[in-house]
Amino acid sequence: MSLLLGLCGGTLLFACGDDGGTDSGGQMMYTTHGSVSDGLNSVGDVLAAPGDGVFGVQSGSELGQIRDGWTVEYQKILVSVGTVTFTTASGGEVEVATDFVVDLLSLPVGGALLDHVDGREKPSAIAFTLPPAVTDKSRPLSPFTLEQDVKQMVEGGYSLYVEGTIEKADGMSCRPDVPSDCAPAPIVRFRWGLPHGLAYDDCVWTDPTVPQENVTLTFPAVTWLQTVIGGESPTLRAQWIADADLDRDGETTIAELEQVDATRLLSRRRGYDLSGASQSIATVYDYLREQARQIGMRAWGECGSVTDL
């Protein structure tokens, strides 16, 4: 997880803004240098950053790699970020309404500015929401997100949209109910929009010795590849995406995920543990929904709870 820290020297406090920057991931991270007259007030920035797997997940047996031979590449990962609420050590609260749609693939590794808050204490905990995008409220995090991406999110009522491919030279798509019935599938595409709004609360940074004037929400793109729900699993698998392509046209759709029995495709025999789900899992779409809920649980330190909006 990346965390950008405010650096205070004398009467100067450096924070993110708009004059200068460093190039990362094909984008520009802009920064502003501001000053505080007494040198005591805190200046905090709220940022969004790409987490594990956003720029692709490779196959292999190492930590963070996909164990069943597939490679995952994303073309777009859109997240709707609503409000961020800070709770300070003295018990005060500051709420920031960001209302941005963010394309994680377009962000620099260090993150991009969502909002800026002057004169607040460092947060002891934060809460934030990922609501469905709505007309006349959701806006693109320019220059990192396109207007057409916001339009797509609004029209679908999505809080999260993921588009990508899985690739494997000798990849196969096997019918969930007849595992021996397989067909070549070296590339399988997916485009998934999820409408489930979420609220994350009691998120705390796990190292209390680190100053936290700035808050970076770091969103990963591996949760739907994990074999365990409700916890960090070191085992990642992608074969389920290929097997859920029921008509074998090279694309696994939401409609197909809704038709596949999760107990067949995501069984304990195949290494899956679905016991940590917040709701019952009947279909593979239910599994995707539950794993997508985990995208914010460690976006800032570790969050104590996630609830539906």
N, C-alpha and C positions, 0 to 999 in steps of 0.2 A: 504494500500500500504506500502510495506516495502522499506526503504531507508537506506542504509548503509553509515555512515558518516565517513570521515577521521578524526582522532583525532590527533591534533598537540600539542606536549608538548616539550618545549625547542627546540632542534634541531632534534627531532625525529618525524617522520610522519608515521603512521601505515596504511597499505593498504593491499589489497588482493593479494596473490601470491601463494607460494608453500611450506612453511615449518611449519607445525603445523595446528591445525584446530579444529573444533567442529563438532561432529556428529549430523546430523539432517535428518530425513526422510530416514534413511538407507544409506545415502551418507556422504561423508566427505567434509567439506568446508575448503579448504586450504587457509592459510594466510601467507604472508611474511612481515617481519618487515624491513623497509628500513629507511635510514636517509638522510636528506637534509642538506648540509653543512651550509647554512645561516639561516635555519629555516623559510624561508619566502616563498619559492616556493611551489606551490600546487602540490599534487600528486592525480590523479584521476583514479578510476577504473570504467570500464563499466561492469555491471553485468546483468544477466537474472534471474528472479525469478518466482516461481509459484504464481498466484493470486487466487482470490476467485473461489472456486468450483473445482479447479484442482484435489484435492484429494477426490472428491465426493460431491454430493449435496443431502441433505436429504429432505424428505417430511415434511410438517408442515405449520403452519400459521405465523411463525416468519419471520423476515427479512432475506433474503438469503435462504429461504427454498421453496420447490416446492409445490404450492397450490393444485394441482390436485392429490396428493397421490402417485406420482411416486418418486422413488429414482434413482439417476443417479450415475453410477460408470464409470470411464474412465480407459482403459487399456493402452492408448497411446495418447499423444497430442504432435505433432511435429510442430515446428515453424521454418521457415527459416529466419534468421536475416541477413540483408545485411550490410548497412553502418549506422553509427551513427555520426551525425554532431553536434558539439557544437558551439553555438554562445555565446561569452563572453560579459560582460558588456561594454568592450572597443571596441566592434565591430569586434573582431577577430573571425576566424572560425578554428576549428580543425575537420578533418574528419577521422574517424576510420573505416576501412574496416574489419568487423568481419567475414562475410561469414560462419556463423555456422548454422548447423541444431541442434536444441535444443529439447530434450524430456523434457517437463515441469514436468512430473511425476517423473523423476529421480533426479530432483534438490533438494538441501536442501532448507528449508523454507527461509533462508536468501539470497539465490541466489548463483550463480556460476560465476566466472570471465570469461568475454568475451575478454577483452583487458585492457591494462594499459597505461595511458598517464601521463608522467612526465611534471612538469613545466607549467601547464596551469591554467588560472583563473577558478574559479567556473563558470559553465554555467548559463547564464540568460535564455536561451532557447535551446532546442535541436530539431533535426529532425532525423528520422530513417526510414529505409525501411524494408519491409518483401517481398523479391522477390521470384519468383519460384526458386527452387533449380536447379543447373546446374552442368553438368559434369566438373571435374577438377577445380572446384572453391568451391563448397559447401563442408564442412567438418564437422565431428561430434565434438561436444563439449565433448571431452573425459575427464574423464571417465563417463560422464553423459549421453551419447548418443551412440547407437550402429552403427557400419559401415553399417549394413543391413538397418537401418532406413534411413540413407543418400541415399543409393541405391534406396530404395522405393520412396523417395521424388524426386530424380533426374529422375527416370524412369517415374513417373507420371507428372513431371513438376509442383509439388505442392509447394505452399508457406505455406500451413497449412494442416495437416492431423489429424483427430480426430477419435478415435476408443473407443467404450464403449458400455454400456448396460443401459437400463432403466428397473426397476423391480417394480412390484406391485402385491401382492398376488392375488387380485381380478381384475387384470388389464384386459382390453378389447381393442380390435382393432375394430373400427367401420368405415364403408365405408364413405369416405368424402361426397359422393353424396347421401348416404342413411344412415343417422346417427343411425337409428333404427336397421340396419343390423350389428350386432356385434358378435365377437367370442372371446373366452378366449385368453389372451395374457399376461401371468404373467411376461415374460421376452422378451424384444425386443432388438436385437443387431443393431449397426450401425457402418459403416466404411466409412468415408467421406474424400476424398482428394479434396482440392480446389486449382485451378491453378492461382488464381487472385493475382497478385503482387500489393503491396500497399506501398504508401509513406505517412508518417505522418510528419506534419510540425508544427512549432510554438508551441511546447510543453513546458509548463512552470509549475514550481512548485508553488502550490497555497499558500504556506507559505514562504514569502520572508525573514523571520527572520532565517530560518534554513540554515546552511552551506550546500553546495551541491557540494563539490569537487568530490564525487562519484555519479554515476548515475546508478540506478537499474531500468531496464525495467521489470515491473511486469505484466504478462499476465494472464487475467482471463479466466475461462472456463464456464461462465454462459450467455454470450451474446445471444447465439442462443436459450436460454430458456426464454428470456425476451419477454414480450408481446408488448413492444413499441420499435420502431426503431429510432435511433438517439438520445437517451437519456437514462439515467439510470432508469430502471423500477424496482420497488420493487416487482412486481408480476412475478413469474417464473412458467412456465407450460411446461409439457413434453408430454401431450396426443397426440399432433400432430405427434410425432415420431411414436407412435403405430398406429395411424389411417392411416399414409402414407405407412404402410406395406401392399400394395395392394394385394399381393398374399398370405399373412398370413403365410409366411414360417419362421417367427421369426426374420427376418432381414429387416430393412428399408434401401434401397439402393439409391444412387444418381439417378439412372434411374427412380426409383419410385417417388422420389421427383419432378422430372421434368415432371411427368404426372399429378400431383395433382394441381387442381385449387386453388390458394391461397385465392380467395374470398370466397370459400366454407369452407375451413378448418380453415382459420385464419381471420374470420369475426369479425366485431365490436360486434356482438351479443355474441361471445365467449370471448370478452375482449381484442381483438387485435387492435392496432393502427399502421398502416403501412405507415402513412403519411410522416414520416421522411426519407424515402428511397431516395437514390441518383439516382436510376433508377426505372423504372416501375417494379412492382411485379406482374407477371402473374401466376407463379407457386410457389410451396413451396420451390423449389430449389432457386429461386430468393430471397425468404425470408432468407434462410440459408446464401446465399452469402452476403446479406446486413448486417445481424447480425454478420457475421464473420469479416466484415470491422471494427466493433466496438471494436475488441479485443485489438487494440493498442491505442484507443482514450484516455484512462486513464492509459496507461502503465507507463507514467512518468508525474505526475501532471495531466495536462489536455491539450490535443492537440487542436490546432485551426482548423486544416483541415486534411482531408485524401483524396488522389487522387490515381487513378490507375496508375501503372507503364506501 
